Amino acid sequence: MTTPRLAIVSALATALLPLVMCGGSSSTSPTATTTTTGTTGTLPSVYSKFGNGMTVTLSGATVVLTTKDLPDHNSPYYGAGNAKYEAPQAGMAVNPNLIASQNITFRVPSAPAKATPSDTPLGPIGVATNGVVLFNQYAAGRSPLTNEIFSFDRYNGHPSPGNQYHYHVEPVWLTAQGKSVFIGVLLDGFPVYGTQDSDGSTPSDLDTCNGHTRATPDFPAGIYHYHVTSAPPYISGCFYGSAGTVAG
C-alpha cells in the first residue's frame, strides 16, 4: 500500500511534470566518454545512454562507470548563487547538506547473470543515466524513509551528510521523458526502467527484487530488469545478480 506521504509525492510529481519538461534546466543529452580496454568484447549499446559528463569504460567483462554525481537539473541543494539553484517547493523540509562534486566509480558485470538474491546496502546501489547515484528504500539505520521524504527536492533527490546527491525513489526528471524510460543500472549490471513496460502497461508480476524478465527496446531478446514503483522498495528490494563494486 502506498504511504500517505508517497501519495503526496506522486501527486506532486505528476503536477510538476510540465515544469520538469519546460522549467529550469533541460535534460542533458548523453555525453559520456566511452572506451574499451583490455578486451576484445563490445561495450553494450545501452551504455551510450549515460551522459552528463560520465565516463564509461569496458575492461574485460566489467563496465566501469565514473560519475561526479552532479544532477543536470535544478535543486535547492545547489545552494544560493549557483546557476542551478532554485527555491524549495512548498512543504519541502530542506536538509542541511549541499550538492558537491564526487568521484564515484561503479564496476558492474557487462553480461549480468542471475545469482542468489542479496540485500542492497545503504549508500550507492546503482547509477542513473544522468550520473546521479541510486540508493535503496531505507534511511540511516535501515529505517523507513518516512519523514526523510519531506527533504526530497521536486525531482525526488537530496544529498547525504557527505554531500552525495541521490535518488531513493522515482527520478521524475528522467521519467518525464517517458514512464518506460531506461533509468540506469544497479551494481549487478541489470537495468532499471520507469514505472511501465514499453507497451505502456504497469508490471503486475514484479518479484521481491522489484523486477521481472521481458523484452525491452534496449534488449529485444529479453532481459531481467527492475522497475521503479510508488511503494517500497521503490527501485530495488534486492540484487537479482552478483553485485559489483562501488568506490568513492
C-alpha positions in Angstrom: 0.0 0.0 0.0 1.3 3.4 -0.9 2.1 5.5 2.2 0.2 8.8 2.5 3.5 10.8 2.0 4.4 8.8 -1.1 0.9 9.5 -2.4 1.6 13.2 -1.9 5.0 12.9 -3.6 3.4 11.0 -6.5 0.7 13.6 -6.9 3.3 16.4 -6.6 5.5 14.7 -9.2 2.6 14.4 -11.6 1.6 18.0 -11.1 5.2 19.1 -11.7 5.8 17.2 -14.9 5.2 20.2 -17.1 7.8 22.1 -15.0 10.2 19.2 -15.4 9.9 19.5 -19.2 9.7 23.2 -19.5 11.0 24.9 -16.4 14.6 25.1 -15.1 17.3 23.5 -17.0 16.7 21.0 -19.8 17.6 17.3 -19.8 21.1 16.7 -20.9 21.9 14.6 -24.0 24.3 11.7 -23.4 27.8 13.0 -23.2 29.6 10.0 -21.6 33.1 9.2 -22.8 33.0 5.5 -23.8 36.1 3.4 -24.4 37.2 -0.3 -24.3 40.3 -1.5 -22.7 41.9 -4.9 -22.2 39.1 -6.8 -24.0 38.0 -8.0 -27.4 34.4 -7.6 -26.4 32.0 -4.7 -27.1 30.5 -2.2 -24.7 26.7 -2.9 -24.6 24.9 -0.3 -26.6 22.7 0.7 -23.7 25.6 2.4 -22.1 25.5 5.1 -24.8 22.6 6.4 -22.9 24.7 7.5 -20.0 25.7 11.2 -20.1 26.2 14.4 -18.1 29.9 14.1 -18.2 30.2 10.4 -17.1 33.0 8.2 -18.2 32.0 4.6 -19.3 34.8 2.1 -20.0 34.7 -1.6 -20.8 37.5 -3.5 -19.1 37.4 -7.2 -19.6 33.9 -8.4 -18.6 33.4 -5.3 -16.4 31.8 -2.0 -17.3 33.4 0.8 -15.3 31.2 3.9 -14.8 32.7 7.1 -13.2 30.5 10.0 -12.2 30.8 13.4 -10.5 27.2 12.9 -9.2 26.1 16.4 -10.2 22.4 16.4 -11.2 21.6 18.0 -14.5 18.5 19.7 -13.1 17.9 22.5 -10.7 17.7 21.9 -6.9 17.7 24.0 -3.7 20.7 21.8 -2.7 22.9 23.5 -5.2 22.9 26.5 -2.8 22.1 30.2 -3.4 24.3 31.7 -6.0 24.7 28.6 -8.1 23.2 28.7 -11.6 21.2 25.6 -10.9 19.8 26.8 -7.5 16.1 27.0 -7.2 13.9 27.9 -4.1 12.4 24.9 -2.2 8.9 23.9 -3.2 6.0 24.3 -0.8 6.2 21.7 2.0 9.8 20.8 1.5 12.0 20.4 4.6 15.5 21.2 3.3 18.2 19.2 4.9 21.5 20.9 5.9 23.6 19.3 3.2 24.6 20.7 -0.2 25.4 19.1 -3.6 29.1 18.7 -4.1 31.2 17.1 -6.9 32.1 13.5 -6.2 34.4 10.9 -7.8 32.4 7.7 -7.7 33.3 4.6 -9.7 31.0 1.7 -10.3 32.3 -1.6 -11.6 29.4 -3.8 -12.9 29.2 -7.0 -15.0 28.9 -6.3 -18.7 26.8 -9.5 -19.0 24.8 -9.8 -15.8 23.5 -13.2 -14.7 21.1 -14.5 -12.2 22.5 -15.3 -8.8 21.2 -15.9 -5.3 19.4 -12.6 -4.5 21.3 -10.5 -2.0 20.3 -7.5 0.1 21.1 -4.0 -1.1 23.4 -1.9 1.2 23.0 1.6 2.4 24.7 4.0 0.1 25.0 3.7 -3.7 23.3 0.6 -5.2 23.5 1.8 -8.8 23.7 4.9 -11.0 21.2 6.7 -13.2 21.8 7.8 -16.8 22.4 11.4 -15.7 25.1 10.3 -13.3 23.1 10.6 -10.1 23.6 7.7 -7.7 20.7 5.4 -6.7 20.0 4.5 -3.0 17.7 1.8 -1.6 14.5 2.2 0.3 16.0 2.9 3.7 17.1 5.9 5.6 20.0 5.8 8.1 19.9 2.7 10.3 17.8 0.9 7.7 14.7 2.7 9.0 11.8 3.6 6.6 12.2 6.8 4.6 9.0 8.3 6.2 10.0 11.9 7.2 13.1 11.9 5.1 10.9 12.0 2.0 9.9 15.6 3.0 13.5 16.6 2.3 13.4 15.5 -1.3 13.6 18.3 -3.9 11.0 18.4 -6.7 12.9 15.8 -8.7 12.9 13.4 -5.7 16.5 13.7 -4.8 18.6 15.1 -1.9 22.2 15.0 -0.7 23.6 12.8 2.1 25.7 14.2 5.0 28.7 13.6 2.7 27.0 15.9 0.1 26.4 12.9 -2.2 23.2 13.7 -4.1 21.0 10.6 -4.7 17.5 9.3 -5.6 15.7 6.8 -3.3 12.5 6.8 -5.3 11.3 7.5 -8.9 13.6 10.1 -10.5 10.9 12.2 -12.1 13.4 14.3 -14.0 14.2 11.1 -16.0 10.7 9.5 -16.2 9.3 12.8 -17.5 10.9 11.6 -20.8 8.5 8.5 -20.6 7.3 6.2 -18.0 9.1 3.2 -19.6 12.4 5.1 -20.0 15.7 3.4 -19.2 16.9 4.9 -16.0 20.2 3.3 -15.2 21.9 0.1 -13.9 22.3 -1.4 -10.5 25.6 -2.8 -9.2 24.7 -6.3 -10.5 24.6 -4.9 -14.0 20.9 -5.4 -14.5 19.0 -2.3 -16.0 16.4 -0.2 -14.3 13.3 1.2 -16.1 10.5 3.5 -15.2 7.1 2.6 -13.8 5.8 1.0 -17.1 6.9 -1.6 -19.6 7.5 -0.4 -23.2 3.9 -1.4 -24.2 2.6 1.1 -21.7 1.4 -1.4 -19.2 2.2 -1.3 -15.5 4.0 -4.5 -14.4 2.0 -6.7 -12.1 4.4 -9.6 -11.8 7.4 -8.0 -10.1 9.4 -10.2 -7.8 10.8 -9.3 -4.4 13.7 -7.6 -6.0 11.3 -5.4 -7.9 12.0 -6.8 -11.3 10.9 -9.3 -14.0 12.1 -10.7 -17.3 10.8 -9.2 -20.5 11.9 -7.8 -23.8 12.8 -4.0 -23.8 13.7 -1.7 -26.7 17.3 -2.0 -25.5 17.2 -5.7 -25.1 14.8 -7.1 -27.7 15.7 -10.7 -26.8 14.6 -10.1 -23.2 16.5 -9.4 -20.0 15.7 -9.3 -16.3 15.2 -5.7 -15.3 14.0 -3.6 -12.4 11.1 -1.1 -12.4 10.7 1.9 -10.1 7.4 1.8 -8.1 5.5 4.2 -5.9 5.7 2.0 -2.9 8.7 0.3 -1.2 11.2 -0.9 -2.3 10.8 1.9 -4.9 13.8 0.9 -7.0 15.0 -2.5 -5.9 14.4 -4.8 -3.0 17.5 -6.9 -3.6 20.2 -7.6 -6.1 19.0 -10.3 -8.6 22.5 -10.9 -9.8 26.0 -10.8 -8.3 26.8 -7.2 -7.3 29.9 -5.5 -8.5 31.7 -2.8 -6.5 31.5 1.0 -5.9 34.2 3.3 -4.6 34.4 7.0 -4.0 
